[in-house]
Amino acid sequence: MSLKEKDEHDHLGWMEEKQLSPIEKGYLFTLIWLDKRFRVVDYLELLETMYYRVNLQMPKSHTEQYNLDNKFWYWYPLYALGSFSTLAYVVAALSGALLGFYYTPSAALAETGTVAYSQIAMIMQDLQFGFMLRSIHRWSAQVMTAAVFLHMLRVYFTGAYKEPRELNWLLGIVLISLTMGFGYTGYLLPWDQLAYWAGQIGVEMALSIPIIGEWVAQLVFGGFSLGAPTLQRMYILHVFLLPFVVTSLIAIHIAIVWMQGIAEPH
């Protein structure tokens, strides 16, 4: 057996041992074929080394390079804010999905106010563990908002918004804006006095926008005054539109962090 045949036999044996999928095997075959002819792996490793040295400060290498093993520990809790906000979002989403089984977004009058408000009262007073369920949803949403805000402050003050992470910083600004939208739309769903006047302030803010103010008020609130269309729009935004958009953007945000690594304070 020649040396070439022995190498190919070893590669095949290794791939069978690792039980790789057909896609992974195809990728490795292609990479090995190219590497034998063009030294692809050597150049990829060289580019990776240059990239991390120039653009990235990875936690392990940075602390080892500057001997910060006993000085850097007090920063670590601040680096959990992103994960903490994501966990709070998951809890809010799950508890909100359960609340959706018992909530009706109707502004029609009932014995104790509107149908929407009576449903909230039923959840809080009559449904078993309903008070706890709504409290979990409410507090997880508030914790998420606070964690996202603190996470943005940490990123700013540690300089983690700079190149090459500027696109993820802009994505974070979009996410915190959508988080505010989550909070506002959810605040209006009980359709009580607090929700009504918060909605009225929103209408007036929309109308104050130059040129497109009336169009925005009609699109978001269903008109220039609050009513059943307003509640329907807030429900659709809060339950159907925002969750899909925010979940997709969080996945992209986390994927970029995974690819770029975590930036330490300069």
WOVENVEN-V103259 format. One record per residue. N is the residue number from 0. SS is DSSP state (a for helix, b for strand, c for the rest). Layout:
n->{N,N}
ss->{SS,SS}
This chain:
n->{0,1,2,3,4,5,6,7,8,9,10,11,12,13,14,15,16,17,18,19,20,21,22,23,24,25,26,27,28,29,30,31,32,33,34,35,36,37,38,39,40,41,42,43,44,45,46,47,48,49,50,51,52,53,54,55,56,57,58,59,60,61,62,63,64,65,66,67,68,69,70,71,72,73,74,75,76,77,78,79,80,81,82,83,84,85,86,87,88,89,90,91,92,93,94,95,96,97,98,99,100,101,102,103,104,105,106,107,108,109,110,111,112,113,114,115,116,117,118,119,120,121,122,123,124,125,126,127,128,129,130,131,132,133,134,135,136,137,138,139,140,141,142,143,144,145,146,147,148,149,150,151,152,153,154,155,156,157,158,159,160,161,162,163,164,165,166,167,168,169,170,171,172,173,174,175,176,177,178,179,180,181,182,183,184,185,186,187,188,189,190,191,192,193,194,195,196,197,198,199,200,201,202,203,204,205,206,207,208,209,210,211,212,213,214,215,216,217,218,219,220,221,222,223,224,225,226,227,228,229,230,231,232,233,234,235,236,237,238,239,240,241,242,243,244,245,246,247,248,249,250,251,252,253,254,255,256,257,258,259,260,261,262,263,264,265}
ss->{c,c,a,a,a,a,a,a,a,a,a,a,a,a,a,a,a,a,c,c,c,a,a,a,a,a,a,a,a,a,a,a,a,a,a,a,a,a,c,a,a,a,a,a,a,a,a,a,a,a,a,a,a,a,a,c,c,c,a,a,a,a,a,a,a,c,c,c,c,c,c,c,a,a,a,a,a,a,a,a,a,a,a,a,a,a,a,a,a,a,a,a,a,a,a,a,a,a,a,c,c,c,c,c,c,c,c,c,b,b,c,c,b,b,a,a,a,a,a,a,a,a,a,a,a,c,c,c,c,a,a,a,a,a,a,a,a,a,a,a,a,a,a,a,a,a,a,a,a,a,a,a,a,a,a,a,a,c,c,c,c,c,c,c,c,a,a,a,a,a,a,a,a,a,a,a,a,a,a,a,a,a,a,a,a,a,a,a,c,c,c,c,a,a,a,a,a,a,a,a,a,a,a,a,a,a,a,c,c,c,c,c,a,a,a,a,a,a,a,a,a,c,c,c,c,c,c,a,a,a,a,a,a,a,a,a,a,a,a,a,a,a,a,a,a,a,a,a,a,a,a,a,a,a,a,a,a,a,a,a,c,c,c,c,c,c}
